[in-house]
Amino acid sequence: MTRVLREVFPQSFWEDTYVDMLSKHVSVKDAGELLAFYGTPLGQKTLRLAALLTAEADDASQGVLKARENEFRQRFVAEFQKEFPELNAGVLAQQGQPVPPLSSASSFWYYCADAKMYYPYVRQCPTGWLKVVPKTGPPRQ
């Protein structure tokens, strides 16, 4: 497997690729200094840790995004309604609302963004129901 990888992607391929990328951002002098740095123990440690640090940063950012997802959704809907009232979106975040009433006389539909479905096609919505003013017939599954 290693042999095939080296034959298909020889070291010269990677060197040419990285030289092209680096030349867009650093001078020849800077590239020489980077090369010298990566030859030091700290430079070698930096190279070994680069992929790990990138993965950890990605995990951390995903955690932050997930933790603020509901707040973002609520604020986005509110801002959208203020910015585009002519669209008559009629969407109001209903966090923690129990199962919506199942009434054909209801003037609203209830949408669950997590499931990407309307009530009653989905019965529970962990992040809360979005109250939607209907524009046409009943919601589709």
BELDA-V552442 format. One record per backbone hydrogen bond with DSSP energy under -0.5 kcal/mol. CO is the residue of the C=O (numbers start at 1). NH is the residue of the N-H. Records with the same first field share a line. If there is no record, write none. Layout:
CO: NH ; NH
This chain:
1: 5
2: 6
3: 7
4: 8
5: 9
10: 13 ; 14
11: 15
12: 16
13: 17
14: 18
15: 19
16: 20
17: 21
18: 22
19: 23
20: 24
21: 24
22: 25 ; 26
27: 31
28: 32
29: 33
30: 34
31: 35
32: 36
33: 37
34: 38
35: 39
36: 39
37: 40 ; 43
40: 44
41: 45
42: 46
43: 47
44: 48
45: 49
46: 50
47: 51
49: 53
50: 54
51: 55
52: 56
53: 57
54: 58
55: 59
56: 60
57: 61
58: 62
59: 63
60: 64
61: 65
62: 66
63: 67
64: 68
66: 69
68: 72
69: 73
70: 74
71: 75
72: 76
73: 77
74: 78
75: 79
76: 80
77: 81
78: 82
79: 83
80: 84
82: 85
84: 87
85: 88
89: 133
90: 92
92: 131
94: 97 ; 129
101: 103
103: 106
107: 134
109: 132
110: 119
111: 113 ; 130
112: 116 ; 117
117: 112
118: 121 ; 122
125: 128
129: 94 ; 131
130: 111 ; 132
131: 92
132: 109 ; 134
